[in-house]
Amino acid sequence: MKQSMLIIDDEEIVLNACQKIFTAEGFDVVITPNPEQGLRLASDSVYDVILCDWKMPGFDGLDVIEELNRRTPESALVMISGYPTVGRATEAMKRGAMDYLSKPFTPEEISQVVKKAVQGKLNQEKHVLGRFEKIIKSLQFPIPSMEDKAPRTIAETVASTVGVGKANSPWLTVTVLGVLAGSYIGFGGLLATSITFDMSAIAGIGLTKFMAGSAFSLGLVLVVIAGAELFTGNNLMISSVLTREITFGNMLKRWGVVYLANFIGSLIIALLFYFSGLWKTGSEALGVAAVNIALKKVELGFNEALFRGIGCNWLVCLAVWMALAARQTVGKIFAIFFPIMGFVAIGFEHCVANMYFIPTGIFLKHWATTAAIGNISADSLTWINFLWRNLLPVTIGNVIGGGVFVGMSYWGAYLKSKPIDVKT
């Protein structure tokens, strides 16, 4: 008996291409560009697979997915989108999608995703049936919580959906979102400096560092909730490489583009701060504080910067990891807040944050006088010192902290059963 498929997408080229692909694979395919008609068709007939676009005129595909899951829970739902983000992929899975694929895609990619979704639906049904039989046999045992396997679910989502979505996103999209992420982290750094520049004399160093970390968390909140591509968060893509979902070379290319885009975004905020004259706040005390922050960073030894980078991105990637587990926006914010506040308060180093902090100090050093900034000479604030004495070791440390201590650790804990075949 042939399997049936319903495809809902407002792009005619996608409809025709998918119809051709899956008709050749033996499916009975029904297509419609109208989400309303798609919901009616799903109510009137049972389809083994339903492909649904995310963005359609007048409709949010996530809402359509949720309604389809309610009307036809036996169907394997797959969301396709030309606007992939971590948040959207996660939300689609939570609302009932078995898998998620970004446009453009090849026939092999869409075919593989559909097969995986169908198998996942079968496994899910077997699991539900097995649980039902256990309940019938022994009613005294409570139904397990959905949160019991959350870490494993996150590991699978990061490796098979989030990392793959990032690797297959259009280059222009990745670049724009990378610039935005650098700007958002810059906003976090600017806010942290603005509220703490004159605080330590009154509240002490400890409370000042806590407040700086609390303010800086704004940066990652904007990245995750508003949607952007951050190099340090993308270090989690290593799990997709280890599960053979993407190639090592493709991951490095994406890292490179996002890294440069983050740099551009951070410089935009540094220049905005400089030309706005906001550094004159508090009789120019804010500018003095910005220069001192930059000086302390370029004066770190290589090993100090390296290990501070490791600690930083261990916590940053944990913040991203936990945000994927949260169902509501407020939960994501709390998941982000504590690790980010922690790494700043501790004194760890973040390469993208330093793309804002140190250039800001360099821009301001020509204004600052030795008397204004204390006994430390601003001569060490140079682009060469920034790149080689801070950015290089911190970046290496960030990759180790996020890629090894989070991405590889959870791959080892939950996904290692898949054989490794790292391609270049």
N, C-alpha and C positions, 0 to 999 in steps of 0.2 A: 504493500500500500504506500502510495506517494505521501511524502511529507508536504504540509502546506505552509505558505509564508505570506505575510502581509507586510508591505513596505509603505511607510508614510513619510514623504519628503516633498518639499515644494520645488526642488530642483529637478527638472525633467531629465537632465543628463544622468543624474544619480539614479532615478527611478528606472530608466531604460537600461543602464549599465547593470544594475543589480538584478533586474528581471532576466536579462540575458545570461548572467553568470549562474544564477540559481535554477533557472529553467534547464540549463545544460547539466546541472547536477541532480536533476530529477525532482525538483520541487514543483508543486502547483503554486504559482506566484500570482498574487493580487496586488495591484499598485494603486495608490491614490495620492494626489498632492494636497488633499484637504484633510486636516486633522479631525474635523467634525465627522466627516464621512468615515475616516479610519476608526474612530471610536464606535460608530454604528456597526461597521463591518465586524469589529472585534466582539461586539455584543451578540450579533446574529450568527456568527460562525466561530468554530474553534480552530486556531492556527497554531501549528507547532512552533513557529518562530515569527516574531514581529520585529522589524527594523524601524526605528523611529528617529527622525531628525530632531536636533535640539532647538534650532532657531527657525520658526515658521511665522509668516505674517499673522499677527494677532494672537499667537499662542506661545506659551512657554513649554518646550518639549519635556521638561522635567515634570510639569503638571500632567501632560499627556501620558508620560510613562507611569506616573502614580495611578492615574485613572485606568489605564490599560491593565495594570497589575491587579487592580480591584475587580475589574470586569472579567478578566480572563487569566486567573492566576496560574493556569496550567501551561501558558505559553512562555517560551524563552524569549525575554525582551533584550534587545541590543540597541543602545543609543549610539548614533553617529553624529559628529559635530565638526564644523569648520572652525570652531572657537574653543579649543580644548584648554582647560585649566585643571589644576589639582582639585579645587573645590567642587567644580562641576562634575568631574568624574566620580568623586566620592559621593556626592549628593545623588547622582543617577543610580549608583549601586544601592544606596540606602532606600531609594524609592521603588526599587523592584527590578532594576536592570541587572541582567546576569553578566553583562560585559559592556565595554565602551570602546569606540574606535574613532580616531580623528580623521578628518578629511585633509588632503586627498588620500585614497588608499588604493592598493593594487587588488586585483581579483583574488590573489593568493591570501592577502591579509584579511579581507572581508570573509572569505571562505573559512579560514582558520578560526576567526573569532566566532562565527556562527556555529561551527562544530564544537568549539569549547563551551559556548553558551548552552547548546542542546545537551551536551554531556553533563554540564553543571546542573541543569534543571533536572535531569534524570537522577543525579546523585542527591540533589536536594529532596526530591520526592521520596527516594528510598530512605533518606535520613528521617524525614517526617513520619513515614510509615513505621520505621523502626522505633522511633520515639513513642508513637501511638501504641504500638504493641507492648512496649515496656510499661506504659501507663496502665494499660488494661491488666497486665499481669501483676502489677504492684502499685496500687494507687497511693500507698503511704509515702512514696518518694516524690518530692516536689519536682516540678518541671525545671530544668536547668535554665539559668539566666542567659540571655543573649549576649551579655557582656563577658561571659566566662572565656570565650575564645577571641576576644577583641584583638589582642596582640598578634595572633596568628593571621586574623583577617586583615589587619593593617599591613602585615608583611607581604601577604599575597597581593593586596591592592597596590602597594608601592612597586612591587616587582613586575606585575603583569599588566597593570593599568596606568598608574601614574608615570612611571619611568618610560613606558612605551609611548604614552601620549606626548611627553616632552620631547622624546627623540624624533617623533614624526610630525611635530608642529611645523608650520611654515616658517621659513627663516625670518621673514619680516615680522611675523607675530612674536617670535622669540626675542628679536632685537628690541622691539618696542617695549615688550613686557620687562626685558632686562633693564632698559633705561629707567622705567618706572620704579623697579625694585631698588635700584641704586639711589634714586631720588627719595623713596620712602625711608630707606635706612638713613639717608642724610637728614631727613626731617626728624627722625628719632634722635640722632646725635645732636642736632641743633637744639631741640627741646631739652635734652638732658643737660647741655651746657647752660642754657638760658635760665633754668630754675635752680642750678646749684653753684653758679660762678661765685657767689658771695655767701654761701651757706655754711661752709666748714668752720669759719670762725665763731659762728653762733651755735650750730647744732653738732659739731664734731665731725670727724672724718667718716665714721661708720654710718651714721644716719644720712650723711651727704651721698655716700656711695649707694645706699639703698634707694634714695630718691632719684639719683641719676639712672639707676637700672630700671626703676619703675617708669620713668619718663621714656627711656630708650625703647622700651617694649612697644611703643607706638609704631616703630618701624616695621617689625615683623607682623604686627596686627594688620597694618595696611597691606603688606605683601600677601598674607594668607587670605584675608577677608575680601579685599578689593581685587586681588588677583594680580600676580606679577611673578617674574622669573628671577630668583636669587641664586647666585653661584653656590653659596654655602648649603642651601637647602637642596640644590640639584646634586650635591655629592651623594645623596641617597640613591641616585640612578645606578650606583655600583651593584645594587641587588638585582636590577634588571639584566645587567651584564652577566652576573653569576648564574642566573637562571636561564641564560641564553635567549632572553626576549629581545635584546638589542646587542649590537656589537660594541666592543671596546672603543674602536675608532670613532663610531658615531657618537658615543658618549663624550669623548674628548673634544670633538668638534662643537658639540652643543655647549660644553663647559666653556670653551674658548670664546664663543660668541656672547654668552651670557656674562662672562667675566668682563669683557671689554664694554659691553652695554652697561653693566653695573657701574663701571668706572666713569663712563660719560654721565650717567644720572647723578652720581655722587658729586662730580665736579660742577654740575648745574646748580645744586643746592649750595655748594661752597661759594660759587660766584654770586649767587643770589644773596647770601648772607653778607658777602664783602661789599657788593655795590649798593645794598639796601641801607648800609650805615648802621645796621642794628648792633654791630660790635661796639658802638659808642655808648651803649646802655651802661648805666651806673658809672658815669664819668670815665668811660672806656674800659671799665673793669671787665666787661664781658669779652672784649677783644684780648685783653691780657690773659684771661683764663683760656681762651681758645689757643693762643700761642703756647702757653705752658703745657697744655694737653698734648699738642703736637710735638713739642720738644721732648717730653718724657717718653713718647712712643719711639722717636728716632734714636734716642739714647739707649734703648734696650739692647742687650747683647743678643747675638743670633740664637743661642739656645733658649734664652728667656723668652724671646718672641715666638720661637717654634712651639715650646711647650704651652705657652699661654694660648696659642692658636688651637692646639689640640683640645684643651679644656673648653674653649669657647664653642667650637662647632659640635662637640659632643652634646652640649646643652642645647644649642640652636636646633640641631637635627632632632633631638628629643622633643623640643617644642613643636616642630612641624609634625612629627610622628603622633604626638598626643592630640594635636588639633584635628588630625584625620579621624580620630576616634570619636570626637564630639559631634553630636547631632545638631545642636543649636549654635547660633553665632556667639551667644554669651559664653557657652561652654568652650568654644574655640579660643575666645579671648583669655579665659582663665588658664587654659592649657598652655597658651603662649606666654602669659605674663610671668609666671614663676621661674621657668628656666632662663628667660631673657634677663629678667631682673637679677637673677643669680649670677649669670656670667659677667655682667657689668659690675655688680657690687663686689664680686671676687677680684676683678681686675684682669680678666682674660682678654684676648685680642681677637678682633673680627676684621678680616681683610677688607670687606666692603665698607664697614664703618670707618676704617682707617683711610679709605679712599676719599672720605669726606673730612675727617678730623685733620689729617696732616696737610693736604692741600690748603685747607683753610688757614692753618698756621703759616704756611709758605706765603700765601697771599697777604697776610697781615704783618709779616716780619719786617717789611720795609717801612711800615708805619711805627712798629713797636721800637722803643728805645731800650737800651740795656738797663737803664734805671727803672723803666716801667715794668719789666718782666723779671726783675731780680738779678741775681748774680750769674745766671746761666746765659751764655752768649747764644744769640739766635743764628749764628753762623752755621750750625749743624743742620739747620732747616733748609735742606736742598732737595731737589728732585732725585738726585742720585742716592742720597741717604734714605730717602723715603722708599724708593724702589728696592734697594739692595739690603738695607739694614732693618727694614720693617716689613714691607709688603711681601717680599719673597719668603722669608721664614714663616710669617703668619699664614700665608696662603698654603704653604706645605703643611703646616700644623692643622689648619682648618680641614684640609682634605683627609688627613689621617683621623682627626676627631670625628668627622661626620661619616666618612666612607668606611673606616675600619670599625670604630667603636659603636656605631649605630647600624649603618647599612649592612656591613659584613656580619656583625654580631647577630642580628635578627635573621639574616639569611641562614647563618649557621644553626640557629636555634629552631627555625621552622621550615626552611626551604631547601636544606642541603641535600635532601633525598634526590633532587634533580642533578644529573651529572653536569660538571663544569666543562664548558668548551668555549673559552674566551677567544673571540674572533677579532682580527684586526683588519 
